[in-house]
Amino acid sequence: MTSTLVCHYFVTFVFVFLPRATLSIAKSYNDGSFFNPETPKKEAERLIRSFNLFPKHDMNIHVGEVPEYKFDKESRIVEKKFKFPSVLQTEEPVPDLGHHAGYYKIQHSKDARMFYFFFESRNSSKDPVVIWMTGGPGCSSELALFYENGPFHITSNLSLTWNDFGWDKVSNIIYVDQPIGTGFSYSSDDSDTRHSEEGVANDLYEFLQEFFKGHPQFAGNDFYITGESYAGHYIPALAYRINQGNKNKEGITINLKGMAIGNGFTNPEIQYQAYTDFALDNKLLTQDEYNMLKPAVLQCVEESKLCGPDGGIKCEVAYGDCNRLFNQILEKNMGINVYDIRKMCESGPLCYDYSNMERFLNLKSVKTALGVGDIEFVSCSSKVYEAMLQDWMRNLEVGIPALLEDGIKLLVYAGEYDLICNWLGNSKWLDAMTWSGQKKYLGAPMIPFSVDGVEAGLQKGYGPLTFLKVHNAGHKVPMDQPKNSLEMLTRWMLGKSPGGRQVL
């Protein structure tokens, strides 16, 4: 629930209430328990600082066209081929690959432009097309590009080195700055801010339509949706939108084959319940503390059930009650890194240092290479986070069974040491999901996932559904286990399914 601001960077331990939500639950604090009176936006700003990120703006607002990306009447997408400056040479020369940056002029908006990177495969143009989305909500996908699974890593002197385990080694991969206002994506009008998965999914679907029009050579490739943390919301919503668009013959048929959710936040009701179980199992709570939190767990569950598909004040109340539960666990473990419980955050708190990415993307030489003009890079947007508040507690699992029945694969993977979007909560919502293969999935054994003869995780699966618990990893599996995550992706896309069990 942070992958990046929730699970991915605005961690779910956000414990805040809007004024209208506070009244109904203020009595819960009469016992003197922890209460954070900050607004969601202020809490988001504080959390962004914990990653050593200091965006100059709370959202990317820009008036006018970017000079190098001028749109004509015929196209809603403009793209340029580029090379990053300061890429260190490898021992073996790297071919001149197709690296692209572009803007999509969002169709249903006043003046919104969505920025993206597209890296052609280092292996073959016939490799699958993969789209990656970082969570938050409100964090740029460049976090993954430079720290997880992109072609490059950033060094301390702001030069780039090739990532030996970048996912572009087996796919043609797209990184999108979304929702609008994140990264280099921008609008001149606040009304273009998105507040729900419907708005996010429609923007992405329309972007992909234009992308494949501009890249017809990739339109027939297999297509996969990937991401982490709050992308556990984005991914099912986009997959459903693509599947409906294909069925309704709305445009170019997108060859959707599967979706992969890493340490995701998908079913809040079930995943919040799992916090205390995970904490007890990992000695973050004593049995007495676990028992004392049972009423808070029940209250969170009841409030979650009242959060419907259209959002609303009940979803905000659920957000407050459930994050109160999470914060009570944190009170018992002050300073712990919620993304990796093996670690402690430094004073500040500083849990990770992603500042080199922010510095690099705001360099004049980099902006010139990308053609983004004077637009400031907004690493994480507190305003986008706040705008999605009523979306937070919505259950995005509800649309997944229909996708599985249509043969669209789902891989849910999770690093075993992540607390915020932990493996236990993810496994529980998969177990509870009603679909035609549920009984056989539940009966499938957990078996090793091995890389080079070494157990790298435990997995189970049936038909189109696979779950993987990744050893020695926290919230960001591709960062903690780069080789194993690349092997995971490669095997999953190959789709081997011996004995009816979807295993890697």
C-alpha positions as CSV (number, residue, x, y, z in Angstrom):
1,M,0.0,0.0,0.0
2,T,2.8,2.3,-0.3
3,S,4.4,1.1,-3.7
4,T,4.9,4.3,-3.5
5,L,2.9,6.4,-1.8
6,V,0.7,3.7,-0.2
7,C,2.3,0.9,-0.6
8,H,4.7,2.6,-2.8
9,Y,5.4,5.7,-1.4
10,F,2.7,7.1,0.6
11,V,2.6,4.3,2.9
12,T,-0.6,3.1,4.3
13,F,0.5,3.9,7.7
14,V,-1.0,7.3,6.9
15,F,-3.2,7.8,10.0
16,V,-5.2,10.9,9.3
17,F,-8.8,12.1,9.1
18,L,-10.5,14.8,7.2
19,P,-12.5,17.0,9.5
20,R,-15.9,15.6,8.4
21,A,-14.7,12.1,9.1
22,T,-13.2,12.9,12.5
23,L,-16.4,13.5,14.4
24,S,-17.7,9.9,13.9
25,I,-14.6,8.4,15.3
26,A,-13.2,10.9,17.7
27,K,-14.4,8.9,20.6
28,S,-11.9,6.2,19.7
29,Y,-9.2,8.4,21.0
30,N,-10.5,9.2,24.5
31,D,-8.2,6.6,25.9
32,G,-5.2,8.7,24.9
33,S,-4.2,6.4,22.0
34,F,-2.1,7.9,19.1
35,F,-3.8,10.4,16.9
36,N,-2.3,12.3,14.0
37,P,-4.3,15.5,13.3
38,E,-2.6,16.2,10.0
39,T,-4.5,16.3,6.8
40,P,-3.8,13.6,4.3
41,K,-1.8,16.0,2.1
42,K,0.4,17.0,5.0
43,E,0.9,13.4,6.0
44,A,1.8,12.6,2.4
45,E,4.4,15.4,2.4
46,R,6.0,14.1,5.5
47,L,6.2,10.6,4.1
48,I,7.7,11.8,0.8
49,R,10.5,13.3,2.9
50,S,11.2,9.9,4.5
51,F,12.4,8.8,1.0
52,N,14.7,11.9,0.9
53,L,12.6,13.4,-1.9
54,F,11.8,17.1,-2.0
55,P,9.7,17.9,-5.1
56,K,9.3,21.7,-5.6
57,H,5.6,21.3,-6.4
58,D,2.8,19.3,-4.8
59,M,1.5,18.6,-8.3
60,N,2.7,19.3,-11.8
61,I,0.8,22.2,-13.2
62,H,2.1,23.7,-16.4
63,V,0.5,26.1,-18.9
64,G,1.1,25.6,-22.6
65,E,2.8,23.0,-24.8
66,V,6.3,21.7,-24.2
67,P,8.2,23.0,-27.2
68,E,9.5,19.6,-28.4
69,Y,6.1,18.0,-28.0
70,K,3.8,19.9,-30.3
71,F,0.6,18.1,-31.2
72,D,-1.2,18.3,-34.5
73,K,-4.8,17.6,-35.3
74,E,-4.1,14.1,-36.4
75,S,-2.4,12.7,-33.3
76,R,-2.8,12.7,-29.6
77,I,0.7,11.3,-29.0
78,V,4.1,12.8,-29.7
79,E,7.3,10.8,-29.1
80,K,11.1,11.3,-29.5
81,K,14.0,8.9,-29.5
82,F,16.6,9.9,-26.9
83,K,19.8,8.9,-25.1
84,F,20.5,9.7,-21.5
85,P,23.7,11.6,-20.9
86,S,26.4,10.0,-18.7
87,V,25.7,6.4,-19.4
88,L,28.8,4.4,-18.3
89,Q,30.2,2.0,-20.9
90,T,30.1,-1.7,-20.3
91,E,32.8,-4.2,-21.2
92,E,30.7,-5.4,-24.0
93,P,29.2,-2.7,-26.3
94,V,25.5,-2.2,-26.0
95,P,23.6,-1.8,-29.3
96,D,21.8,1.4,-30.2
97,L,18.5,0.5,-28.6
98,G,15.2,2.1,-29.1
99,H,14.7,4.4,-26.1
100,H,11.8,6.7,-26.4
101,A,10.1,9.5,-24.3
102,G,6.7,10.9,-25.1
103,Y,3.6,12.8,-24.2
104,Y,0.0,11.7,-24.7
105,K,-2.6,14.4,-24.8
106,I,-5.4,12.9,-22.7
107,Q,-8.6,12.7,-24.5
108,H,-11.1,13.3,-21.8
109,S,-9.5,16.3,-20.1
110,K,-9.2,20.0,-20.2
111,D,-5.4,20.2,-20.8
112,A,-3.7,17.1,-19.5
113,R,-0.5,15.5,-20.8
114,M,0.7,12.0,-19.7
115,F,4.5,11.5,-19.9
116,Y,6.0,8.0,-20.5
117,F,9.2,6.2,-21.3
118,F,9.3,3.3,-23.7
119,F,12.4,1.0,-23.8
120,E,12.5,-1.5,-26.6
121,S,13.7,-5.0,-25.6
122,R,17.4,-5.7,-25.6
123,N,16.5,-9.1,-26.9
124,S,13.8,-9.0,-29.6
125,S,11.1,-6.7,-30.9
126,K,8.8,-9.8,-30.7
127,D,9.1,-9.9,-26.9
128,P,5.9,-9.0,-25.0
129,V,5.0,-5.4,-24.3
130,V,4.9,-4.7,-20.6
131,I,3.5,-1.6,-18.9
132,W,4.8,-0.8,-15.3
133,M,2.9,1.4,-12.8
134,T,4.3,2.6,-9.5
135,G,1.9,3.2,-6.7
136,G,1.5,5.8,-4.1
137,P,-1.0,6.9,-5.2
138,G,1.0,9.8,-6.8
139,C,4.5,8.5,-7.2
140,S,6.4,8.5,-10.5
141,S,7.2,5.2,-12.2
142,E,10.8,6.5,-12.6
143,L,11.3,5.2,-9.0
144,A,11.1,1.7,-10.5
145,L,12.9,2.6,-13.6
146,F,16.1,3.7,-11.8
147,Y,15.9,1.6,-8.5
148,E,14.2,-1.6,-9.5
149,N,13.7,-3.1,-13.0
150,G,14.5,-0.4,-15.6
151,P,17.5,-0.5,-18.0
152,F,19.6,1.7,-15.7
153,H,20.7,2.4,-12.2
154,I,21.8,5.8,-10.9
155,T,25.3,6.1,-9.3
156,S,26.3,8.5,-6.6
157,N,27.8,10.9,-9.1
158,L,24.5,10.9,-11.2
159,S,25.9,8.8,-14.0
160,L,24.0,5.7,-15.2
161,T,25.0,2.1,-15.2
162,W,23.3,-0.7,-17.1
163,N,21.0,-2.9,-15.1
164,D,22.0,-6.5,-15.8
165,F,18.6,-7.6,-14.6
166,G,16.4,-4.9,-16.2
167,W,13.0,-6.2,-17.4
168,D,13.8,-4.7,-20.8
169,K,16.0,-7.8,-21.3
170,V,12.9,-9.8,-21.9
171,S,10.2,-7.2,-22.8
172,N,9.4,-4.0,-24.5
173,I,8.6,-2.0,-21.4
174,I,6.6,1.2,-20.8
175,Y,6.9,3.4,-17.7
176,V,4.0,5.8,-17.2
177,D,3.8,8.9,-15.0
178,Q,0.3,8.7,-13.7
179,P,-2.2,9.8,-12.4
180,I,-1.9,13.2,-14.0
181,G,0.3,15.6,-11.9
182,T,2.9,12.9,-11.2
183,G,6.5,12.9,-12.6
184,F,6.6,14.9,-15.8
185,S,2.9,14.5,-16.5
186,Y,1.0,17.7,-16.1
187,S,-2.1,19.8,-16.8
188,S,-2.9,23.5,-16.6
189,D,-6.3,22.8,-15.1
190,D,-7.0,21.3,-11.6
191,S,-10.2,19.8,-12.9
192,D,-8.0,17.2,-14.7
193,T,-7.1,15.6,-11.3
194,R,-8.3,12.0,-11.1
195,H,-10.2,10.8,-8.1
196,S,-11.0,7.2,-9.0
197,E,-9.9,4.0,-10.7
198,E,-12.3,4.7,-13.5
199,G,-10.6,7.9,-14.4
200,V,-7.2,6.4,-14.1
201,A,-8.1,3.3,-16.2
202,N,-9.8,5.3,-19.0
203,D,-6.7,7.5,-19.3
204,L,-4.4,4.5,-19.6
205,Y,-6.6,2.7,-22.0
206,E,-6.8,5.6,-24.3
207,F,-3.1,6.1,-24.0
208,L,-2.5,2.5,-25.1
209,Q,-4.8,2.9,-28.0
210,E,-2.7,5.9,-29.3
211,F,0.6,4.1,-28.4
212,F,-0.2,1.1,-30.5
213,K,-1.4,3.3,-33.4
214,G,2.1,4.9,-33.3
215,H,3.8,1.6,-32.9
216,P,1.9,-0.9,-35.0
217,Q,4.8,-3.3,-35.1
218,F,4.2,-4.0,-31.4
219,A,0.4,-4.1,-31.5
220,G,0.3,-7.9,-32.0
221,N,2.7,-8.7,-29.2
222,D,1.5,-10.2,-26.0
223,F,0.7,-7.5,-23.5
224,Y,1.2,-7.6,-19.7
225,I,0.3,-5.1,-17.0
226,T,2.7,-4.9,-14.0
227,G,3.3,-2.7,-11.0
228,E,3.5,-2.7,-7.2
229,S,1.9,-1.3,-4.1
230,Y,-1.1,0.9,-4.9
231,A,-0.8,-0.4,-8.4
232,G,-2.8,-3.3,-6.8
233,H,-5.7,-0.9,-7.5
234,Y,-4.5,0.4,-10.9
235,I,-3.7,-3.0,-12.4
236,P,-7.1,-4.8,-12.1
237,A,-8.9,-1.6,-13.1
238,L,-6.8,-1.2,-16.3
239,A,-7.1,-5.0,-17.1
240,Y,-10.9,-4.8,-16.8
241,R,-11.0,-1.7,-19.0
242,I,-8.8,-3.3,-21.7
243,N,-10.8,-6.5,-21.6
244,Q,-14.1,-4.6,-22.0
245,G,-12.6,-2.5,-24.8
246,N,-11.5,-5.7,-26.6
247,K,-14.9,-7.3,-26.3
248,N,-16.8,-4.1,-27.4
249,K,-14.3,-3.7,-30.4
250,E,-13.7,-0.1,-29.2
251,G,-10.4,0.3,-31.1
252,I,-7.2,-1.6,-31.5
253,T,-7.4,-5.0,-29.9
254,I,-4.8,-5.1,-27.1
255,N,-3.4,-8.7,-26.8
256,L,-3.8,-8.8,-23.0
257,K,-2.3,-11.9,-21.6
258,G,-1.8,-11.2,-17.9
259,M,-1.3,-8.9,-14.9
260,A,1.4,-9.1,-12.2
261,I,0.9,-7.4,-8.9
262,G,3.9,-7.0,-6.6
263,N,3.3,-6.4,-2.9
264,G,0.0,-4.9,-3.9
265,F,-2.9,-3.2,-2.1
266,T,-6.0,-4.8,-3.7
267,N,-8.5,-5.9,-1.1
268,P,-8.4,-3.5,1.9
269,E,-10.9,-5.4,4.0
270,I,-8.8,-8.6,4.0
271,Q,-5.4,-7.0,3.9
272,Y,-5.9,-4.8,6.9
273,Q,-7.1,-7.8,8.9
274,A,-3.8,-9.5,8.1
275,Y,-1.7,-6.8,9.7
276,T,-2.0,-8.2,13.2
277,D,-1.5,-11.8,12.1
278,F,1.7,-10.9,10.2
279,A,2.9,-8.8,13.1
280,L,2.3,-11.6,15.6
281,D,4.0,-14.1,13.4
282,N,7.1,-11.8,13.0
283,K,7.2,-10.9,16.7
284,L,6.2,-7.3,16.1
285,L,3.3,-7.9,18.6
286,T,3.0,-10.1,21.7
287,Q,0.0,-12.3,22.1
288,D,-1.5,-9.9,24.6
289,E,-1.0,-7.0,22.3
290,Y,-2.5,-9.0,19.4
291,N,-5.6,-9.8,21.6
292,M,-6.0,-6.1,22.6
293,L,-6.1,-5.1,18.9
294,K,-9.0,-7.5,18.0
295,P,-11.7,-4.8,18.6
296,A,-9.8,-2.4,16.3
297,V,-9.6,-5.1,13.7
298,L,-13.3,-5.7,13.8
299,Q,-14.1,-2.0,13.6
300,C,-11.8,-1.7,10.5
301,V,-13.6,-4.7,8.9
302,E,-17.0,-3.3,9.5
303,E,-16.1,0.1,8.2
304,S,-14.5,-1.4,5.1
305,K,-17.7,-3.3,4.3
306,L,-19.5,0.1,4.1
307,C,-17.1,1.5,1.5
308,G,-18.9,1.0,-1.8
309,P,-17.7,1.1,-5.4
310,D,-18.5,4.8,-5.7
311,G,-16.3,6.0,-2.8
312,G,-17.8,8.6,-0.5
313,I,-17.5,9.7,3.2
314,K,-17.9,6.1,4.4
315,C,-14.7,5.2,2.6
316,E,-12.9,8.1,4.3
317,V,-14.1,6.8,7.7
318,A,-12.9,3.3,6.9
319,Y,-9.5,4.8,5.8
320,G,-9.2,6.5,9.2
321,D,-10.3,3.6,11.3
322,C,-8.1,1.1,9.5
323,N,-5.0,3.3,9.5
324,R,-5.5,3.8,13.2
325,L,-5.2,0.0,13.5
326,F,-2.0,0.0,11.5
327,N,-0.5,2.9,13.5
328,Q,-1.1,1.0,16.8
329,I,1.2,-1.7,15.5
330,L,3.8,0.9,14.6
331,E,3.6,2.4,18.1
332,K,4.9,-0.9,19.4
333,N,7.8,-0.8,16.8
334,M,9.0,2.7,16.6
335,G,11.4,3.4,13.8
336,I,10.9,0.1,12.0
337,N,11.0,0.2,8.2
338,V,7.5,-0.8,7.2
339,Y,8.8,-1.8,3.7
340,D,11.3,-4.2,5.1
341,I,11.0,-5.2,8.8
342,R,14.6,-6.4,8.8
343,K,15.7,-2.7,8.8
344,M,15.2,0.4,10.9
345,C,14.6,3.9,9.5
346,E,17.2,6.5,10.3
347,S,16.4,9.6,12.3
348,G,14.2,11.9,10.4
349,P,12.8,9.4,9.6
350,L,14.7,8.3,6.5
351,C,13.7,4.9,5.3
352,Y,15.2,5.0,1.8
353,D,17.2,7.6,-0.1
354,Y,15.9,8.1,-3.7
355,S,17.2,11.7,-3.9
356,N,19.6,10.9,-6.8
357,M,16.7,10.1,-9.1
358,E,15.1,13.5,-8.3
359,R,18.4,15.3,-8.8
360,F,19.2,13.4,-12.0
361,L,15.8,14.0,-13.7
362,N,16.0,17.8,-12.9
363,L,19.4,18.2,-14.5
364,K,19.3,20.5,-17.5
365,S,21.2,18.0,-19.6
366,V,18.6,15.3,-18.9
367,K,15.7,17.6,-19.5
368,T,17.2,18.6,-22.8
369,A,17.7,14.9,-23.8
370,L,14.0,14.2,-22.9
371,G,12.7,17.4,-24.4
372,V,10.6,18.4,-21.4
373,G,11.7,22.0,-21.3
374,D,11.4,23.8,-18.0
375,I,9.0,21.3,-16.4
376,E,10.1,20.3,-12.9
377,F,10.0,16.6,-12.2
378,V,7.5,15.8,-9.3
379,S,8.8,12.6,-7.8
380,C,5.7,12.1,-5.7
381,S,2.6,14.3,-5.6
382,S,0.9,14.9,-2.2
383,K,-2.0,16.5,-4.0
384,V,-2.6,13.4,-6.2
385,Y,-2.4,11.2,-3.1
386,E,-5.1,13.4,-1.4
387,A,-7.3,13.4,-4.5
388,M,-7.4,9.5,-4.5
389,L,-8.4,9.3,-0.8
390,Q,-11.9,8.0,-1.4
391,D,-10.5,5.3,-3.8
392,W,-8.1,3.9,-1.1
393,M,-10.5,1.5,0.7
394,R,-12.3,0.3,-2.4
395,N,-12.0,-3.4,-3.2
396,L,-10.4,-4.0,-6.6
397,E,-10.5,-7.8,-6.3
398,V,-14.1,-7.8,-7.4
399,G,-13.3,-7.5,-11.1
400,I,-10.6,-10.1,-11.2
401,P,-12.6,-13.4,-11.3
402,A,-14.2,-12.4,-14.7
403,L,-10.7,-11.8,-16.0
404,L,-9.5,-15.2,-14.8
405,E,-12.5,-16.8,-16.5
406,D,-11.5,-15.1,-19.7
407,G,-8.1,-16.8,-19.5
408,I,-6.1,-13.7,-18.4
409,K,-3.3,-14.7,-16.1
410,L,-2.7,-13.2,-12.6
411,L,0.6,-13.4,-10.8
412,V,0.6,-11.9,-7.2
413,Y,4.1,-11.9,-5.8
414,A,5.3,-10.4,-2.5
415,G,8.6,-10.0,-0.6
416,E,8.3,-11.9,2.7
417,Y,9.7,-9.0,4.9
418,D,7.3,-6.2,3.7
419,L,4.8,-5.2,6.4
420,I,2.8,-2.5,4.5
421,C,1.5,-4.8,1.7
422,N,2.6,-8.1,3.2
423,W,2.6,-11.5,1.6
424,L,0.1,-12.9,4.2
425,G,-2.6,-10.3,3.3
426,N,-2.1,-10.9,-0.4
427,S,-2.3,-14.7,0.0
428,K,-5.5,-14.3,2.1
429,W,-7.4,-12.3,-0.5
430,L,-6.4,-14.7,-3.2
431,D,-7.6,-17.6,-1.1
432,A,-11.0,-15.9,-0.5
433,M,-11.6,-14.9,-4.1
434,T,-14.5,-16.8,-5.7
435,W,-13.9,-18.1,-9.1
436,S,-14.3,-21.5,-11.0
437,G,-10.8,-22.6,-10.0
438,Q,-10.9,-21.6,-6.4
439,K,-11.2,-25.1,-4.9
440,K,-8.3,-26.5,-6.9
441,Y,-6.2,-23.4,-6.2
442,L,-6.8,-23.8,-2.5
443,G,-5.8,-27.4,-2.7
444,A,-2.6,-26.7,-4.6
445,P,0.6,-27.2,-2.4
446,M,3.2,-24.5,-1.8
447,I,6.3,-25.6,-3.7
448,P,9.7,-24.1,-4.1
449,F,10.5,-21.4,-6.7
450,S,14.2,-22.0,-7.4
451,V,16.7,-20.0,-9.4
452,D,20.1,-21.7,-10.2
453,G,19.3,-24.5,-7.9
454,V,18.6,-22.3,-4.9
455,E,15.2,-21.8,-3.3
456,A,14.2,-18.2,-4.0
457,G,10.6,-18.4,-2.8
458,L,7.5,-20.5,-2.3
459,Q,4.7,-20.6,-4.9
460,K,1.3,-22.1,-5.5
461,G,-1.0,-21.9,-8.4
462,Y,-3.8,-23.3,-10.5
463,G,-4.8,-22.4,-14.0
464,P,-4.3,-18.7,-14.7
465,L,-3.6,-17.9,-11.0
466,T,-0.2,-17.9,-9.4
467,F,1.0,-16.7,-5.9
468,L,4.7,-16.3,-5.1
469,K,6.2,-15.5,-1.7
470,V,9.7,-14.2,-2.4
471,H,12.5,-14.9,0.0
472,N,14.9,-12.2,1.3
473,A,12.9,-9.3,-0.1
474,G,10.8,-6.5,1.2
475,H,8.3,-4.3,-0.5
476,K,10.3,-3.8,-3.7
477,V,11.1,-7.2,-4.9
478,P,13.0,-6.2,-8.1
479,M,15.3,-4.0,-6.0
480,D,16.0,-6.6,-3.4
481,Q,16.1,-9.6,-5.6
482,P,16.8,-8.3,-9.2
483,K,18.0,-11.6,-10.7
484,N,15.2,-13.7,-9.2
485,S,12.5,-11.1,-10.1
486,L,13.7,-11.2,-13.8
487,E,13.6,-14.9,-13.8
488,M,10.1,-14.8,-12.2
489,L,8.8,-12.5,-15.0
490,T,10.4,-14.5,-17.7
491,R,9.0,-17.8,-16.6
492,W,5.6,-16.4,-16.0
493,M,5.3,-14.8,-19.4
494,L,6.4,-18.1,-21.0
495,G,3.2,-19.5,-19.4
496,K,4.4,-23.0,-18.6
497,S,1.6,-24.8,-16.6
498,P,2.4,-28.4,-15.9
499,G,-0.4,-30.5,-14.6
500,G,-2.8,-27.6,-14.7
501,R,-0.9,-25.8,-12.0
502,Q,0.4,-22.3,-12.9
503,V,3.8,-22.4,-11.4
504,L,7.1,-20.6,-12.2
